[in-house]
Amino acid sequence: MTAATERPVLVGLGSDRNLAMVPLAAQEAVTHGRPLHLVHAFDWRTAFEAETVAAPRDEAEDLLARANDLARDIEPELTVTGEIVEGPRIPILLRRSQQAFLLVVGDGGMGTCGDCVPSEAPAVQFAAQASCPVLVTRREPPPQGPVLIGVDGSPSSYQALEWAFECTKRRGSRLLALRVVEPDEEDEEISRQLVEAVDRYAGRHREVPVECHVVRGAPETVLVEESRRAQATVVAPRGDEPGRGMLGAVAQALLYHAPSPVIIVRGMTDTAPQGA
C-alpha cells in the first residue's frame, strides 16, 4: 500500500484537450511536494476501429510523452510517472484515487453550462465518489484572490477547513472563511463558533492571513458569488451524512456555477494533509 507521504497528484488523460490540466496538476504537485502520476485509459474498441490496432496505442504513448514535457516545464525536477491502463476512464481513475493525494479533473464545460449538467457527468462522478480530494479545474484562469472555504459547522466542513489552511499556506495567499446563515439563525453565536473553529487550525498556520465572516443568505448563492474573486474554493462534499456517492446542494452549486477551481475535500487518508 502506498505510504501517505508518497501519494501522488493524479491526472487522467483521455485526449489532447486534457493536456491543459497538466500544468495546473504539476503546479499542485510541486506546491504540495508530491509526485505527479499521469493515467491514460486505453479503449480497445477504439483501437479496433482504427486503421491499425497499433496507431491508438502509439497516440496514447505520445499523449503521455507530451504531458510529461508539459509537467517538466513547470518543474524539471518533478517526479512524473505515467501509465496506460486498459478500460473505461471513470472506474480506472476512481480506483487509482484510493492511492492518490489529489485527483485533478476538468469540469467538462459545466462552468458555462448552467443547470444542464447531468449527474453522470465525469467531474460530478469524481467529486462524489473519489477516495481522495478532487480539484475540478476551469477553462479560464482564476484571479489572484484568496482561497475561499465554506464552513457550515459539520465535522466534514472542519476537515475541509484544515485542508484549506494548508492549501492557502502553500499558495502564499490569504484564507477567507465564510459561514452562511438563515435569516432566523443567531449570527452572533454562529460567528463565535466560526472564530473558535478557525482558531483551532490557525495555531499550526500562524503565517496564513485569515478572515472570518458570517453572511445571511442562501449558502449556494453566497459561495458561488464569493468564488468569483477566489483563486480556489474549498468545500466538503456534504455537511450531513457525507456518504460516498453523495454531494450536497452547496458542493453541486459550486461545481456547476463557480468560475474558480473547486476542491471537494473527501476521502482524507491523513487527518492533516501533508501539504494541500
C-alpha positions, 0 to 999 in steps of 0.5 A: 500500500502506498505510504501517505507521504508518497501519494501522488497528484493524479491526472487522467488523460483521455485526449489532447484537450486534457493536456491543459490540466497538466500544468495546473496538476504539476503546479499542485504537485510541486506546491504540495511536494508530491509526485505527479502520476499521469493515467491514460485509459486505453479503449480497445474498441477504439483501437479496433476501429482504427486503421491499425490496432497499433496507431491508438496505442502509439497516440496514447504513448505520445499523449503521455510523452507530451504531458510529461514535457508539459509537467517538466516545464513547470518543474524539471525536477518533478517526479512524473510517472505515467501509465496506460491502463486498459478500460473505461476512464471513470472506474480506472481513475476512481480506483487509482484515487484510493492511492492518490493525494489529489485527483485533478479533473476538468469540469467538462464545460459545466462552468458555462453550462448552467443547470444542464449538467447531468449527474453522470457527468465525469467531474460530478462522478469524481467529486462524489465518489473519489477516495481522495480530494478532487480539484475540478479545474476551469477553462479560464484562469482564476484571479489572484484572490484568496482561497475561499472555504465554506464552513457550515459547522459539520465535522466534514466542513472542519476537515475541509477547513484544515485542508484549506489552511494548508492549501492557502499556506502553500499558495502564499495567499490569504484564507477567507472563511465564510459561514452562511446563515438563515435569516432566523439563525443567531449570527452572533453565536454562529460567528463565535463558533466560526472564530473558535473553529478557525482558531483551532487550525490557525495555531499550526498556520500562524503565517496564513492571513485569515478572515472570518465572516458570517453572511445571511443568505442562501449558502449556494448563492453566497459561495458561488458569488464569493468564488468569483474573486477566489483563486480556489474554493474549498468545500466538503462534499456534504455537511450531513451524512457525507456518504460516498456517492453523495454531494450536497446542494452547496458542493453541486452549486459550486461545481456547476456555477463557480468560475474558480477551481473547486476542491471537494475535500473527501476521502482524507487518508491523513487527518492533516494533509501533508501539504494541500 
